[in-house]
Amino acid sequence: MEKIVEQGLLYDFYGELLTKHQQSVYKDVVFNDLSLSEIADEQGITRQGVHDLIRRCDRTLLGYEEKLGLIAKFQKTKEKVTEIHRLTEEFSQTQNQALIEAIGRISNEILDL
């Protein structure tokens, strides 16, 4: 997964667990695409301080994902829903009993996640 997309997902799921200062700096890097220098000037800290803070936030957010696995669970659910959608469209054209069973199996897998 591309780093910026991964950072965005991590922040979406776990960003509220960061301090307000960490949230502000992390959002500026990930979502506002500001440079380390711009953030350093804005926050009144060094460029190296911003860099260290971002690395620390990345490690913290990745740690939350390793422990809780919410992003992985979300992605599995999204894949299953996509598969259900595909099977439903196919079923509407063929009305095949095997497709109904597949849809039921997948929906049960989602409920078990």
C-alpha positions as CSV (number, residue, x, y, z in Angstrom):
1,M,0.0,0.0,0.0
2,E,1.3,3.5,-0.8
3,K,2.7,5.2,2.3
4,I,0.5,8.3,2.1
5,V,-2.7,6.1,1.7
6,E,-1.6,3.9,4.6
7,Q,-0.9,7.0,6.8
8,G,-4.4,8.3,5.9
9,L,-6.1,5.1,6.8
10,L,-4.1,4.8,10.1
11,Y,-5.1,8.4,11.0
12,D,-8.7,7.8,10.1
13,F,-9.0,4.8,12.3
14,Y,-6.7,5.8,15.2
15,G,-5.9,9.5,14.9
16,E,-8.1,10.4,17.8
17,L,-5.8,8.4,20.1
18,L,-2.9,10.9,19.3
19,T,-2.5,14.1,21.3
20,K,-3.9,17.3,19.8
21,H,-0.4,18.5,18.9
22,Q,0.4,15.2,17.2
23,Q,-2.9,15.3,15.4
24,S,-2.3,18.8,14.1
25,V,1.2,18.0,12.8
26,Y,0.3,14.6,11.4
27,K,-2.7,16.1,9.5
28,D,-0.5,18.8,8.1
29,V,1.9,16.3,6.6
30,V,-0.6,13.6,5.5
31,F,-3.7,15.6,4.5
32,N,-2.4,19.1,3.8
33,D,0.8,18.1,2.1
34,L,2.9,20.7,4.0
35,S,6.7,20.4,4.0
36,L,8.6,19.7,7.2
37,S,9.9,23.3,7.1
38,E,6.5,24.8,6.7
39,I,5.2,22.8,9.7
40,A,8.3,23.6,11.7
41,D,7.8,27.3,11.1
42,E,4.1,27.1,11.9
43,Q,4.6,25.0,15.1
44,G,7.7,26.8,16.3
45,I,9.8,23.6,16.4
46,T,12.7,22.4,14.3
47,R,12.4,20.6,11.1
48,Q,14.1,17.6,12.7
49,G,11.5,17.8,15.5
50,V,8.7,17.6,13.0
51,H,10.4,14.6,11.3
52,D,10.8,12.8,14.6
53,L,7.2,13.5,15.6
54,I,5.9,12.1,12.4
55,R,8.0,8.9,12.8
56,R,6.8,8.5,16.4
57,C,3.2,9.0,15.3
58,D,3.7,6.4,12.5
59,R,5.0,3.9,15.0
60,T,2.2,4.6,17.4
61,L,-0.5,4.3,14.8
62,L,1.0,1.1,13.4
63,G,1.2,-0.3,16.9
64,Y,-2.5,0.3,17.3
65,E,-3.2,-1.5,14.1
66,E,-1.1,-4.5,15.1
67,K,-2.9,-4.8,18.3
68,L,-6.5,-4.0,17.2
69,G,-6.5,-4.9,13.5
70,L,-9.4,-2.5,12.6
71,I,-8.0,-1.6,9.2
72,A,-7.4,-5.2,8.2
73,K,-10.9,-6.1,9.3
74,F,-12.4,-3.2,7.4
75,Q,-10.5,-4.2,4.2
76,K,-11.7,-7.8,4.5
77,T,-15.3,-6.6,5.0
78,K,-15.0,-4.3,2.0
79,E,-13.7,-7.2,-0.1
80,K,-16.6,-9.5,1.0
81,V,-19.2,-6.8,0.3
82,T,-17.7,-6.3,-3.2
83,E,-18.0,-10.0,-3.8
84,I,-21.6,-10.0,-2.6
85,H,-22.4,-7.1,-4.9
86,R,-20.8,-9.0,-7.8
87,L,-22.7,-12.2,-7.0
88,T,-26.0,-10.3,-6.6
89,E,-25.6,-8.8,-10.1
90,E,-24.8,-12.2,-11.5
91,F,-27.8,-13.8,-9.7
92,S,-30.2,-11.2,-11.1
93,Q,-29.3,-12.4,-14.5
94,T,-29.3,-16.2,-13.9
95,Q,-31.3,-16.9,-10.7
96,N,-28.8,-19.7,-9.8
97,Q,-29.3,-21.5,-6.5
98,A,-25.5,-21.9,-6.1
99,L,-25.2,-18.1,-6.2
100,I,-27.8,-17.7,-3.4
101,E,-25.7,-20.1,-1.3
102,A,-22.5,-18.3,-2.0
103,I,-24.1,-15.0,-1.0
104,G,-25.3,-16.5,2.2
105,R,-21.9,-17.9,3.0
106,I,-20.1,-14.6,2.4
107,S,-22.6,-12.7,4.4
108,N,-22.1,-15.1,7.3
109,E,-18.3,-14.6,7.0
110,I,-18.9,-10.9,7.3
111,L,-20.9,-11.3,10.4
112,D,-18.2,-13.5,11.9
113,L,-15.4,-10.9,11.3
